[in-house]
């Protein structure tokens, strides 16, 4: 009977020890630990999980290490191997090896290395990779007894993708060259191909800026009274506590949640089409895709096109287009699609001098006809109404050039006159 009791007691101890080991390692990889496609890490309070996800790219299943909130339909807040997909069939593993290298191994090639930490000579310390409740995945040296952090070697917050979580930074670290910014996915379902939009912190103006292919589309405006000028006040002041840090080592913006228990946790996501979306509250913070380079509403930035100086806005004028350079390689005019915004399209095209409507009315739905810079626009006060930027000296209304046919039309045109002549000056190209 005594022997049987000892056996039962030993079995209980083994089971308890196994449970303790699993619980102790639930948020942490220690040297020699691995994570496969069916296992995961869970932060201490159960707010975030780290595991493999699959995406179909080019007809094949590919695996990525991702961090997500523990909830249905969670956003992929961070992806480790965003630009290096690994075939799911190659049995990928996330491991912290005995040399303190955190990496993703697979059967089809070289491992994807996140970071190699130095060896520790102190027997009272060790290296561990831990998923924190903030959503930050850190490779750190810890005290072997207390588990307290001694130093951080690497962290996922230093390598943001398209999501800005509370505690993350946008800006620069001058000591190690980090430039913290967001970059949208290439397409809605494909993280591999980086998209055209980025969210950055302007360290000079201390404003957030969204760029498209390097060109500023939107700015947050100045920070005052706890919020940015062009971030919706009902979203901003109720949910975020912003902090701006600026010193010789760092210049960045960070924020914390106001911890309203009735609100979901904040999570800013920069989408493929330029929208900055609050994933937790399911609301647009801003929509940079509506910034066409011409409007200036809600922080949208007016971008100079290929003209030296332009007026503040288009004005109603009267006149017609005239072909000046008939030997140019580009056509003098070309049709629009009928559904586009003619003003915006012309504004963004450096070859476009202006446009008219062949039917004589912009309300017929026939679409616009664009005219190239190889033409000129001549004002004629007897012609139909046109839309033009201010010109300092129009042609006399009763003296069109001899031998030229008049085209009375509704016209939208960009002009710059210098030294009493129409001249176009190239400054920059809008992508």
N, C-alpha and C positions, 0 to 999 in steps of 0.2 A: 504493500500500500504506500509506504514511504517513497519507494523508488518511482511508482507511478506519479505521485504528487510532484516529485522533482522534475520528472520529464515534462509534465504539464506546465510547470512553472518556467522551465527552460524554453518551451515553445512560446509561451506568452511573452517572455523577455525578447526572444528573437523577433516576434511579430511587432512588439512595441518599438524595438530598435529600428526595424525596417520602416515603420510609420514615421518615426522621428527623423530618419535620414531623408525620406521623401519630403517631409514638411520643411526640413532645414534647407533643402536644395530647390524648393519650388520657385524661388525668384533668382537663383544664383547658379552659375556654372563655376565649378572649381577645376583646377588643372586635372585633365584626364576625363572630364565630363563631356558628353555629347548630347545633341538635340536632333532628333530625326523628324520626319514629316508627320508623325502621329503624336509627337510630344510638344510641350510648350513650357515657357516660363510664365509665372503669374506674379505680379508685384505683391508686396506684403499685404496691402489692404484690398487686393483683388480688383484694382481699377484698370490696370493695363495688362495685356498679354503679349508675348513675343512668340511667334511661331512661323512656320513655313506657310505661304499662300501660293496658289497656282493661278497663272494667267496663260491663256492661249495666245501665242504669238507666232505668226507664220505657219499656222496649222499644227503647232506642237505645244504640248503642255510644258510650261516653264515654271520654275520655283524661285521664290524670293523670300527672304527673311523680312518679316514686317512686324511693326508694333501697332496695336489697335486697342481702343477702349473695349472693355468687356461689356458689350451690349449688342443688340441686334442691329445689323446694318451699319456697323462701325466704319468710320473712315480709316484708311491706311495712313496713320499719322507719320510713319517713317518706314523707309525701305532701305535695307543695307546694300544690296547688290542691284540697285536701280538700273545701272548701265551695263550690268553683266548678268543677264538671265542664265539660269542653269537648268538644263533639261531635267524634268521630274523623273524620267526613267533612269537617270544616272545616280540615283540614291544619294542626294545631297545630305550633308550633316553639318550642323553648326557645332564647333568644338573649341574648347580651350585646352590646348595640348600641354604636355609637361614642360615645354619651353616657354610657356606663358604667351603663346601666340593664339589670338582669337581669329578664327577663320572658318570659311565654308569649304568643306572638301566634297569631292564628287568623283565619279569613276571615269569621267570623260576628259580630264585634263588637270591643269594646275589648280591649286586651291585659290579661293578668293580671300585674301588676307585683309582683315579690318585693322589689326594693330598687333605688333609684337612688343610686349612689355619686357623690361630688363629683369634679369634674375635677382631675387632678393637674398641677401646673405644673412639676414637676421632670422634666426629660427622662430622668433615670436611673431613673424609677419608672413603673409601669403598673398597671392594674387587671385582675384575673383572677378567675374563678370556678372553684374547684378542689374536687374530691371527694377527701377524705382517707381514709386507711386506717382511721380510726376510724368512718367512716360519716357524718362531718360534711361538709356542703357549705358552703364559705365563699366569700364575696365579699370580696376583700382587695386592699390595695395592696402590691405586691411590688417588690423591687429588680430592675431589668431585666437586670442582669448575673448576679447570683448566684441570683436567684429567691427570696431570703429574704423573709419576711413583715415588713412595716413596720407595718401596722395592719389590723385586721379591721373591715369595715363592717357585715357581716351574716353570720349563720350559721344553718344549719338546726337546730342543737342548741338555739338560743334559741326555737324554735317546735315543740316536741314534739307528737306526735299521740297514738298509743296505745302507743308502744314506748320503753323505757328502756334505752339502750345504755351500755356502759362509757364513762366520760368525760362523759356527760350530767349535768345537774343537775336536782334537784327542790327547789324553794324559791323565794326571791325575790332580786332585785337591786334594791336601793333607789335606786341611782343613775339607772337608766333605766326602772324600773317593770316589768321582766320578772317574770312569775309563772310559773315552770316547773312544769307539772303534766301528767299524762296524762289523756286523755279517750277513752273507748271509742267504737268505731264504733256507729252506730245499729242496724245489723243485721250479720249475719255477712259478707255480701257487698256491703254498701253503706257506704262511708266518709263519704258526704255528710251523712247525718242523724246528728248526734252522739248517742251513747248516754247513758244516765243515770248511768253510773259514772265517777268521777274518782279518780285517785291523787295525793295531795298531801302535802307536807311541812309538818308543824305546827312552826312556828318557835318556839313557846313551849314545847311539851312535848318537842320534838326526837324526834318519832315520825312514821312514815308513817301516813297515814289513807286509807281508801277511803270515798268518799261516794256515796250514791245520791240524785240530785236534791238535792244540798246537805246531806243528812242523813248523819252518820257511821254507817257500818255496821261497820267493822273498823279496828282500830289495831294497829300492829306491836309495841306494847309498848316498853319501854325498851331502849336500846342498851348492852350490857355484854359484856365478854370477846369482842369482835370480831363480835358478832351481835345481831340483834333478838330479843326474847323470843318472838314469835309467827311468826317466819319459820323454817321447818324447819331444824334444826341441820345435818342431813346435806346440805342444799342450800346453806346460808348460809356456814358456816365453810370448807367445802372449795372454794368457787368464787369468793367475793367478798372483796375488800379494801375495806371501807367507809371513807369519810372524811366527817366533818361539819365544815363551815366556818361560823363564826358571828362576824361583826364588824359594824361600823357600816355597811358597804356591802352585804354579802351575808349570807344565811343559807340554807344548802343542804346537801343530801346528794348525794354522788356515790359511784361505786364503780369499781374496776378489776378486771379478771380476774386470777386467780392464775396464769394462764398454764400450767395443767396441759396438756401436749400430748395427753393421753388424753381430755380433755373438750372438747366443742364450745364455741364462743364464747358467752358469756352474752348473753341478749336477753330482757328482761322485756316481756311483752305483756299489756295490760289488755283482757280480752275483754268482749263485749257483755253477758254475763250476770253480770259481776262477778268472774270468776276472774282472778287474777294468775298468769300462766303463764310458766315458763322455757322459751322456745322452743328454745333450744339443747339443753338436757338433756331436753326433753319431759316436764316434771314440773310439777305445780301447786305454786306457792309458797304460795298461800292461795286459798280459795274464798269470797269475800265473798257470793256468792249463797246460801250456806248460813246466813248471818247473817240471821235473821228478825226481829230486834229484840227477841227474847225470850231466846234462848240467849246464853251468854257464853263459849262454848268457842273456844279457839284465837284469841283476840283479837276475837271478835264483841262488839259493843257493845249492851248493854241500853238501849233507848230508852224514855224515859217516854212513856206515851200520854197521854190527855186526863184524867188523874186527878191530883189534887193530891199524894197520897202513896199509895204502894202497898207491900205487903210484899215481902220478898225473893223469895218463891216461892209457888206455889199450894199450898194445904193442903186436906185432905179435910174437908168439912163436910156438913151435911144441911139440906135446905130446898127451896123452890119459888119460882117467879116469880109476881108479881102485877101486873096492869095498874093503873097509877095515873092516867095522863093519857090517857083514851080519845079526847080530841079532838085529839091531836097529828097533824101532817101525815104523819109517817112511820109505817109499820106497827109494831105492838108487837113482832112477831116475823117472822122469815123463814127459809126452809129453806136449809141448806147443800147442797153438791153431792154429798156422800157420799164424796168422795175427798180433800178438803182437810184440812189440819191445823187443827182447830177452834180450838185454843188460840191459835195464831199469828194466824189470821184475825181472831178477836175482839180480840186484843191490838192489832192494827194499825188497827182500825176505831173511830173515836171515838164512833160512835153505838151501839156494842155494849156492853151491860152484862154480858152473859154468854151461856151457851148450855146447852141440855139435849139429851137424846136422847128423842124422842117414844116410842120403844119401851120406854124405861125401862132400857136397857142400851147402853153405848157399844161393845159388842163385836158387835152384830148387823150392822153395816155399813150401817145405814139412814141414816146421816148425822146431822148435828147441826142443831139449831134455835136460831137466834140471837135474843136478846131485846134490845130497845132500852133506852136510858137513860130512856125514859118509863115504865119499869116499875121495880119494886123487888124485891129478893130477901129473902125472909123465912126465917129459919132455923127448922127444925122437927126436933127430935131424934128424932121417930118416922118421919121420911121416909127415903127412900133416900140413899145416900152422894152428896155433892156435892164439887166442888173449888172452893175459894174462897180469896181473899186474906184475911188475918187481919182480923176486924172486932172493934172494942172492946166492943160491946154488942149481942148478938143479940136478936131478938124472943123472948119466952118461948115455949117449945115448945108449950104447951097453950092459947095465946090468939091464934089468927089473927084478923085483922080480921073483924068480922061480915059475913056475906053474901058472902064470897069463897070461890071454889072452890080446893081444894088441888090442886097438881099435883106429885105425888111424882116425882122425877126425879134423874138424874145431872146435875149442874150445874157449869159452870165460870163463875165470875163475878168481876168486878173491883169492889171496894167501897172507899169511903173514908168513915169516919164522923167527924163533927165535931160537937161540942156535943150529944152523945147522939142524933144523928139521922143518917140516911144522906144524904150530900150529894155531888154530883159537881161537881168543879171543872175547868174547861177550862184547860189550860196551853198545849198546842201540838197541831198536827195532823200526823200522820205521813202522808207521801205514799203 
